[in-house]
Amino acid sequence: MKRWQRALQDNYGTPTIELVSGKGSIVKDANGNSYLDFLAGIATNVLGHAHPAIVKAVSKQVTTLGHVSNFYAHPNVLDLAERLQKMTGDKSARVFFCNSGAEANEAALKLSRKTGKNKIVATKESFHGRTMGALSLTGQPSKRDPFKPLLKGITHVTFGDAKAMKRAISKKTAMVIIEPIMGEAGVIVPPSDYLKKVREYCDAAGVLLVFDCVQTGMGRTGDWFGYEYSGVKPDVITLAKGLGGGLPLGAMIAMGPASELFVAGDHGSTFGGNPIATAAALAVITSIEKEKLLTHVDQMGEFLLTELALIPGVSEVRGAGLLIGLTFEQPIAKAVTKRCQELGLLINAPGDSVIRIAPALNITIKQAEKCVKIFTQAVGENFNV
Ligand SMILES: *Cc1c(COP(=O)(O)O)cnc(C)c1O
């Protein structure tokens, strides 16, 4: 902890444990303690740690061709763009690669400027990243306020409120950006017809609809993309987190007329589409298919949702697939998280009364049971009856 404080900036606070190795959903710290990892690098290590397919793909690539820039094509960037295009079910889909979620949303923001309009609608409490453009889209005052002035022309409306969205959209609106399920806000699921209505309003006013699937994409919810439950399609999808299976990779996928807005010279990223990161992403997609993980995610999610709801003190359990939010009647989330860590379970508290659980997609039923057991004990010790 002292070394961290002396050499790293204080923006994260100081971590209490140092992780040194991992296999699947088990990680070990520098003192030799083991933990069940049900946060997975913040919804990122979709195949867990040291998955053989990722290890093999990345090792092979790093000894073959490490980096080339976008002045040149390479097999992985072509293969991955085609795989993502296929996953959208839309032949017009075109991919831009970057290195993070914030960058994917920055790319969407710049793309929207190419419509010739500049007004944007986003939602309150949303999270779209920390760079100045992405932060301007983000709807959390605590993260925004220290960095004002932010971008102008962005309106934030209540998430899930279709009427408020309708009022905020005009012919001057370039884009609407929404998380299909809000992750950082505490896993908030909107009313079932919300995305469909937003799609209608966007169509009526000629507005680009962007679904930020950075957290809900890549199988996390039991679908490839977190919006699929809604039956509507966006014009733009942003991805990162799970895409690289632990390596830094983001993508902004545009479909239909939006796919032709960027022309040569409009945007770029030196590392975007890097051969090693794209090798990892190809291994992620292939393994999710081969191991039938989308169905597995539904089953494990169902189990956790049911079991966690039975714990005394838990007031609500919500989410989709293996993105689960859980609220308490009392503000004990930080204490419960701390106790879980002591008992060997890593989870996270995005708020004082909210817990987020987002493990690897390939967790076993035994690991899910162990999570429930440790969690039940930690809640029991902290909840005042
Ligand atoms: C994490 C997240 C981001 C930001 O991703 P970074 O890789 O940290 O820049 C953006 N949008 C959503 C929905 C996220 O969950």
The ligand as an SDF file (V2000), in Angstrom:
LIG
                    3D

 15 15  0  0  0  0  0  0  0  0999 V2000
  -16.6500    0.8760  -18.2950 C   0  0  0  0  0  0  0  0  0  0  0  0
  -17.6020    1.5850  -19.1900 C   0  0  0  0  0  0  0  0  0  0  0  0
  -17.1610    2.6080  -20.0590 C   0  0  0  0  0  0  0  0  0  0  0  0
  -15.7500    3.1130  -20.0680 C   0  0  0  0  0  0  0  0  0  0  0  0
  -14.8310    2.1490  -20.4380 O   0  0  0  0  0  0  0  0  0  0  0  0
  -13.2550    2.4000  -20.2030 P   0  0  0  0  0  0  0  0  0  0  0  0
  -12.6230    1.2340  -20.8780 O   0  0  0  0  0  0  0  0  0  0  0  0
  -13.0290    2.4420  -18.7250 O   0  0  0  0  0  0  0  0  0  0  0  0
  -12.9210    3.6940  -20.8430 O   0  0  0  0  0  0  0  0  0  0  0  0
  -18.0850    3.1610  -20.9200 C   0  0  0  0  0  0  0  0  0  0  0  0
  -19.3700    2.7610  -20.9310 N   0  0  0  0  0  0  0  0  0  0  0  0
  -19.8270    1.8000  -20.1050 C   0  0  0  0  0  0  0  0  0  0  0  0
  -21.2550    1.3890  -20.1760 C   0  0  0  0  0  0  0  0  0  0  0  0
  -18.9630    1.1900  -19.1940 C   0  0  0  0  0  0  0  0  0  0  0  0
  -19.4180    0.2560  -18.3600 O   0  0  0  0  0  0  0  0  0  0  0  0
  1  2  1  0
  2  3  1  0
  2 14  2  0
  3  4  1  0
  3 10  2  0
  4  5  1  0
  5  6  1  0
  6  7  2  0
  6  8  1  0
  6  9  1  0
 10 11  1  0
 11 12  2  0
 12 13  1  0
 12 14  1  0
 14 15  1  0
M  END
$$$$
